[in-house]
């Protein structure tokens, strides 16, 4: 492990060195609170199965799911840059031409995922990485679902998944 990149509700992400292949990768590890949780292991397995179907220049690539006993972690492409949430938090307006380009790239990535029957379900600025060359990449398929799975069947009638401020009104 080289350094911590960030963390969310379902994982801590680190930059790491793959000594076997001689490359740098990102790894997403379940937080200690979920260690040994069958539910959490199921969730990370679902994320891996869905994300590994996707190969698009606008989506952070997931390479593998590694398990060891009751622990699991995802091995992903390491993308240098900053998430859009951090960029927006710095304040100041984003140029209109950049916003239009970002929106186009995000829509292309989502359209590709949808063509593979994968629904992201947590689109928000902190799940969008801006690379040093200005490309936007969609990341974190932690609550993604296959399009064939109904919301009520996957989360229950009273439950929701996502980030409240970015969820659609009907949720």
Order of alpha helices (4+ residues) and beta strands (2+ residues): beta-beta-beta-alpha-beta-beta-beta-alpha-alpha-beta-beta-beta-beta-alpha
